[in-house]
Amino acid sequence: MTTLPPPPPTLVVPPADVVVLAGGAARRLGGIDKPAVRVGGRALLDRVLAACPAGWPDPVVVGPPRRTARPVRWTREHPPGGGPLPALAAGLALTTGPLVAVLAADLPFLDPDTLPALVAGLPPEADGALLVDAEGRDQPLTAVYRTDALRAALAELGPEPLAGRPLRALLGRLRPRRLPGPAALDCDTWPDIAAARARIGHHGVVLEEWIAAVKTELDVELDVDTTALLDAARDAAHGVARPAAPLTTFLIGYAAGRTGLPPAEAAARIAALAEDWARERAEPEPGARS
């Protein structure tokens, strides 16, 4: 699989506005609310929003308002369900910066490095930078554009209504740079969703996905060192008693939230305590025969 390389760590990447198109009719899914469909315990829309850099402006989401795991700005295309061009026009109306990232709401495995890498890969002479998948297909909804160029291209489409017109009508008026990226896995059909859900298990990231889903559900931003927590739980189970493992990890999390103690530090202290506990139980009583 070809992946888009992240920008060099020393490169300062300017922030961009983000517009997420989340108002489609999802006809191939029977008309359900596709952005709310869960993959790995998280809504598709939340998975896309999680890949948007934290220091950038709050994303603009075009579609019916719903609960999201991070702050967003809502707007609606006219007419509702009119397709990607009206949605893009509505989203652009809320942007003010020179660059805008445009994303679909059904990309469950969008990498957090993708948008900064697209910004870094945008040359001065280009109107944007978009991904091209492994089959050579343009991915115009995984892209960063110059805002003025995008607005001008929309204006050039003329007075005809934008509703129902394909995105390629706009793309043909732009000069984007095309960058190789991973094979696209958007979720247009139920088999696509099933494949996305299966991919989580196949790629050995179940634990990370579960932690991310729990953090989203509980609305916490705490970084979790899963190795340290698992080590502490293991030591508590072996050195104290098996039920001590879940109770110990709960108390570590409670302490982190209540006192601000870093979870990794709390886990290390608890692991040492469990070792002392086990050692104490193994020591012979004074006066006992060896």
N, C-alpha and C positions, 0 to 999 in steps of 0.2 A: 504494500500500500504506500503510495506517495503522500507525504505529509507536507504541509506548508511550514517552512522553518520559522521559528519565532524570531523576532527582531533581536539584534545583539543587546545584551544587558546594559551596555553603555549608551545605547541610542535613546534619546528622549523622544517619545512618540506623542505628538499633540493629540488631545482628546477630540472626539467626534461626537456629534449628535447620533442617536440611534433611533430608527423607526422600525417597529416590528409589526408586520401585517398579520392581524389575527381576526379578520372578519369574514373569512371565506365561508361558503355554504356547505363545504364538506359533503358533497353529493355522493362521493364514492364510499363514504362512511355512513350513509343513511341520513345525512343532515344533522348529526349530533354536534355538540360543542367540541370540535376537535382540539382546540388549545387546552381544554380541561382534561383531556384523556391522559391517564397516568401511565408512565413508563418508569419502572423502578421506584414506584411510590411517589413520584413527583409529576405534576402536570407538565405537559409538553411546553406550555408557555413559560412556566417557572424554570424549566431546564434551559431554555434559550436565554432568559433574563439572567440566569446565573453565570452565563458565559460573557456577559457584557462587563467591561472593566468598571471597577467600583468607583474610580475617580472621575469618570465621565458623567455628563449630565444625565439626569433620570431619563430612562428610555421613554419614547412616545409609543404607545400601543394603540393601533387602529383596530377597533372592534368593540363589541359590547363589554362594558365594565364587569369585572369579576375580581375575586380576591386573588392577590399575588403576593409572593414572598418578599418582594422588594418594592420600594416606591416607584411608581410610574406615572406618566401623564397620559390621560385617556382622550381619545378623539374618535370620531366616527366618519366613515366615508359617506358620500352622497351620490347615488342612493345607497342605503345599506345593502351589502352583498353585491355591489356593482363591479367587483373585480379589483385586480391589483393596481390599475392606474388611478381610479378615484381614491383608493386607500392611500396610495403613495402621495397624491396631491394633498390629502387631508393631513397626513403626517408631516409633510414638508412645511405646512403652514405654522407648525409649532416649533420649527427649528430656527436657530439663529447663527450657528457656527458655519465656517467655510467647508466643513466636511460632514457627511452624513452616512452612517452605516445603515444598510437596508437588509432586514432579515425576515425570513419566514418564521412563523410560530410553531413549525412542526419539525424542528431539527433537534432530535433528542441528544445527539452526541457532538454538538458544536463545541469546539475546543476554546477555552478562554484566551489562548494565544492567537486565535484567528484574526480578530478585528485589529489588534495592534500590528500584526504582521501585514495585513492588507494596507493599513495606513503607511507603514514603513516602506511597502513595495509600490507606492503610488508615485510615479515619476511626474515631473512638472508639466510635461506635454500631454499627459493623459487626463481624461475626464473622470476616471475612476479606476478601481482595481477590483476584479471579481475572480472568484474561484472557477476553475475548470475541473470537472471530476475525472476519474480514471478512464472514462469512456469518451472524453473530449467534449462533453456537453457543458455549455455555459451555465453557471449558477448565479443568475442576476439577483437572487434574494439571499445571497451570501456575499456581500460586496460592500465596498466603501466608494462613495461618489463625491465629486465636488458639488456642493449644494447649488451653486449658480448654474453649473452645466446641466444639472438635473432639472432645475426649474425652467431653463431655456428650452430643453428638449420637450418638456411637457407643453410649453407654450407653442412650440412649432407643430404640434399635432393638430392645431387648428381649432375651429369652433365646434367641431362635432363632439357629441358627448363622449366622455372617457369610458363610461360604463360598458362592460363587455368586450373592450378591446384588449388584445393580448399584450403582454409585457414586451415582447420582441419588437413591437411597433416603436417603443421608446428606445430600446437598446440599439436599434439601427441608427439612431441619431446621435449616439455617443461614441467616443473613442476610448474605450477602457483598455487597461492592461489586463491580460489574462494570466493568472498564476495557477500552477498545478496544486491541487488539494486532494484530500482523501475522497474515496468513493462516497457519493451523496447517499444519505439514508434519511430522506424525509418520509413522513408518514401520511401517505395519501389513501391507503387502503388498510383493511383489517389485517391482511397478511404482512403489510409493512410494520404495523404495530406489533404483531406477534414476533416478527424478526427482531425488532428493537428490544423487546422484552427478553427474548432468548439470548441476545448478544450480551446482556449484562452478565449472565451466568457463564457464558462461554469464554469471556475475556477475563475471568477471575477477578472481577471488581465488585463482587456482591457486597462485601463488607463496606467498602467506600460508598457505594450507592445507598446502602441502608443508612449509614451515618448521615449522609447528605439529606436523605428523605426525613429522618428524625429531626434534624436541625431545622428543616423547612417547616415541618409540622409544629414544632415547639417554638418557632420564631426565635432561634438563638443563632448567634454568629460566632460562637466560641470555636476556635481551632481545637481539634481533638487529635491527640497523639494516640492512635489506636494501639500501637505496639506497646506503649507504656501502660495503657489501661488494661490490655489483655494480660500483660505480665503480672500486674498487680492482682488481677482477678485470679490468675492461675496460682500465684503464691498464697492468696487467701484461701483458695479451695484446698490446696494441698497441705498448707501449714496450719490451718484452723479447722474449717469444715466446708463441705461443698456449698451449702447455702450462703456462706460468707461471700462468695464471688459476686453475685448480683447486688447484694446489699452494699458491698464495699464500693463497687463502681458507682452506685447511686450516691453514696456519701461523698465520693470524690467530686462528682458533678455538683452536688449541693454546696459543698465547700467552695468550689470555684465560683458559683453564682453568688453565694452569700458574702464571701470574704475577698474575692478576687485572686485567690491563690491559683497560680497556673496549674492546670490539670496534670501536666507532666511532672511538676515538682511534687504535687500531692500524691501521684501514683508512685513516684520513687520513694517517698517517705512511707507510704503504706506497704510497699514491697519490703522495705527494710524492717518494718514492724512485724510483718508476717514471718520473715526469716527469724527474727528474735523470738517470736512466739513459738515457732516450731522448735528452735534450739532449746528454749526453756523447757518445753514438754519432754524433750529427749534427754535432758540432763538427769542423772540419778539423784534421788533424794539423799540428803545428808545422813550418813550412818548406814545407808543401804549396802548390802553386799554386792560386790562386783562379780 
